[in-house]
């Protein structure tokens, strides 16, 4: 009798599976092929460096190969548009950052809408930026820098990674909050700024933790503040922007996974759960922290709120200052 019952159950199970719709079957079998993870920035940059260990961890958990593919250009819009138009089957992901939210304000004719065309899955990390100046500038606190800038409007400058980059956004917001006039000097990223910063040709910039740690050892730069809500392990004596009186200007780049908006909810939930587990894993935490990042899980609901708030922040800044993408 028990054999007949097992046979009946097996037959019923087969009938049930065969009755599933194609969409339901795809959800039930997800994932069963390689997943493409699109980095909309240049390979070898911070997004690429932080994404790869996370993707390796998730690939092992999901049991399928995962490939990080860089599609840079257009201020991240090329890669972003690619994912927005991809099949919503869970096999094409976007690594989104602060700049993606800012582009909604900076580019009025942007093709892909971050709110309508994507489903936020989860944030996995952020990287605090550090407000640094050359030691030769002769200031030791953020308040002293602001005072110097107010005495010399338009004469100080700062290093920008380009319009839409986090250093640019952070400094423009800081200028607005502090009420100062400091001129942007655009570079292709942060590393090219270092020689001009050390020589004093740049008055200030925002640097990542890794670059700040490597350059601070020379004694030729001063770290005035960290753009975070808490002090860093690397520089425990350096105040946060809030402690220095400029909390509304704190901007730290975040990193998150997004998928096309119509991706089935069951697939979204599966990936969100795996990201939550991955970010809590001690080996991944150690790897991300070694790169100057702070592992931080943010759920799909909280990530949606964060994106909403940031778009509102950058839209208000654009209205107030008139900055726009070139």
N, C-alpha and C positions, 0 to 999 in steps of 0.2 A: 504493500500500500504506500509506503514511504517513497518507493522508487517512482510510482505513478504520480504522486504528488509533486515530486521534484521535476518530473518530465512535464507535468501540466504547468508548473510555475515557469519553467524555462520557455515553454511554448507561448505562454501568456506574455512573458517579458519580451520575446521576439515580436509578437503581434503589437505590443505597446510601442516598441521602438519604431516599427515600420509605420505606425500611425502618426508619428510625430511629423509636424510640418518641417520644411527645409530650414526655416529660421530657428525653430525649437531644437532641431537636430544639431545645427551649428553651435548653438549655445551649450547644449549638453556635452558636445565633444570638444569644446574650446579648452586649450589650444591644441591643434593637431598639425601645425605647420609653422615654419619660421616667422618671427615677428620683426618688423622693421621699426626702428626707433629713430625718428628724424631729428637731428640737431640742426636748427636753422642758422647756426653760426659756423665760423671757420673751424676746421679740425685742429686739434692741439690746444684750443683755448680752454678757459675754465669750465665752460658748459660740457665740453667733450671729456675733460679730465674727471669731472665729478659724476658724469652720467655712466661711464663705462663700468666702474665697480658695482654700481646699483643694478645696471642691466645684467651683469654677470650673475649677481645674486638672484635676480628675478628669473633669469633663464633656467638656473638650476632648480628653482622652486616650481616653475611651470612645466619643466621637462621638455622644452623645445629650444632650438637655437634662436638667439636674438642678436640682431645686427644693428650697430649704431651707424647711421649714414648721415654724413654732413651735406646739407643743401644750403650753403650760405648765400647772402646777397639780398639787396633791397631792404637793408635794416631788419633782417630776419623774415621778411614777408614772403620770399620765394619758398622756403621750407614750410612756412606756416600755411600758405595757400595750397601747397602740395598735399598736406595732411587733411586740410578742410575738404578737399575734393576726392579723397581716397574712399574706397568702400568702407562703410561703417560696420565692419565685421570684427574689430578688435585686433587686427593684425598690422595696423599702422598707427604708431603713437607719435605725439609731438612732445619734445622737451621745451616747455615754455618758461620764460623768465619775466622779471620786472619789465624789461624792454617791450615785451609783447603787449602788456597792459598799457604802457606809455604810448605805443604806436597808435592806439585807438584815439588818443587825443592829438598826437602830433601829425597824423596823416588822415585828414578828413575824407579822402577818397579811397581809403584802404579797402581791399577786396574782401578779405576774410574778417568776419566779426567775431571777436574772441568770446562774446557772450552768447551769440546765436548759433555759431557754426561749430562750437566745440562743447564737449562734456568734460568738466574738470574732474580728474580722477583723484589725485593726491599730490601734495608737496612732499619732497623728501629731504631737502636741505636748504640752507641759506648761507651766505658768506658775508660777514660783517666787513664793511669798508672802514678804512682809517683815514682821518683828515691829517695830512702831513704837510710840513713846510720845510724848506732848506734851513739848516741851522744858521746860515748867514743872514737870514731875514731878520733875526734878532727878536723874535717873539717866542714866548714860552707857554702861552695859553690861548685858547680860542678867543677870549675876550680881548686880548692884546692884538690879535690878528684883525678882528672886526674894527677896533679903534684905529689901527693903522690904515685899513682900507677906507674908513670914513674920512680920514685926513687926506687921503690920496685917491679920490674917486677916478676910476678908469686907468689908474697907473699900475695896479697889481694885476696879475693874470693867474689862470689856473689851467691845469692839464685836463683835457677831455678826450675820451675814447671815441668821440664822434657824437653827433646829435642823436639822441635816443639811447645812448649807452648809459649805464647806471652812474658812472662818475659824472657825466654831464648832467643827468637829471638831478642827482643828489646835490651838486654844487649850485645849479640854477635855483633849486628849491631853497638851499641855504642862503643864497644871495637875497632872495625875496623875503625870507623870514628875518634875516639880519638887517635888511635895508642897506645893502652895500652894492657898489658897482665894481665888479671884477671881470676882466676880459677873458673869454674862453680861447684857448689855443688847442686846436684839434690834432690828434695823433691817431695812428692806426693801432689802438689798444694802449695798455698801460706800460709795458716794458720799454717802448721807445721814448717814454717821457723821462725815464730815470736819469740819463746823462744831463738833461736840461734842469732837472730838479736839483741834482747834486751840485751843479755849477751855479745855481741861483738864478738861472734864466727864467725858471718857473717859480712863481710865488707860493703855489700850493697845488695840491691835487688830492684825490681819493685813491688809495691803494688797497689791494687785497691783503689779507693777513700774511700770505706767503711772501709777497713782495715787501711788505712793511717789515717783517721779521728779518729778511735778508739785508735790507738796506739800513735798518736802524743800528746794526752792529758797527757800522763805519763811523757813527757819531756825526755824520754830515746831514742828517735830517732829524726833525723833532716831530713826535707824534702828539697831536693836540687833543684828539678826541676819537672815539669809536662810534660809528653809526649803528648802535644797537641799544636794546633796552636793558642791557646788563654789561658790566665790565668783562673784559676778556681775560682768559687764562694767560695769554702771552704778554699782555701789558696791564697788569692789575692796578697800576697806579694811574693809568690814563682814564679820565672821566668819559662818560657817555655824553652824547650831544644833549640829552635831557638834563644831565647834571650841570652841563655848561650853560644851560639856559636856552637851548635851541632844539628842544625835543621834537618840534613840529617839522624839523628838517631832516629827521633820521630816515635814511633810505639804505636798505641792505638788499642786494639781489637775492631772489629766491629762485628755486628750481623745482619744477613740477611736471607731472605727466598729464597730458590732455589727449582726448580721442575725438573723432568726428561725432557730432551731436547725436546722430541717430544710432549709435552703437547700442546694442541691447543692454538693458540695465543689469542683467545677470552677469554679463562679461565685465561691465564697469565695476560691479561690486567685487567680483573675483580679483581683479587686478588691484583695486584699492586695498583689499585685505592682505594681498601679498606684499604690497609696498609697506603697509603698516608693520608686518612681521620683519621685513628686510631691514627697515630703518632701526629696529630695536636690536638687531643682531650685533653682538660685541665686535666681531671682526670687521663688519662694515662701518660701524661707528669709528673704530680706530683708523680705518683707511681714509674716511672722509675728514676726520679731524686732522690727520697728517697733511692734508691738502689745504688746511685753513678754513674748512667748512664746518658748520654746525648742523649735525643731523637733526632734522625736525620733521616729524610727520604732521601733516595738516589734512584733515579729511576732505572729501569732495564738497561737503556743505561749507566748511570753513574756508576752503580754497575759493569757492565761488564768491563768498563774502569779501575775501581779500582782494580778488580781482575787481569786483564792483567798487570797493573803496579806493583802490589805486587808480582806476580809470577816472573816478570823480576827482581825486587829488590832482592828477596830471591835466585834466580838462580845466580845472580852476587855475592852475599855473599858466597854461597856454592862454587863457582869457586875460589873465592879469599881466603877463609879460610879452605876449605876442610871439613867443618862440615857436618855430615850426621846423619840420624836417626839410632838408635841402634837396 
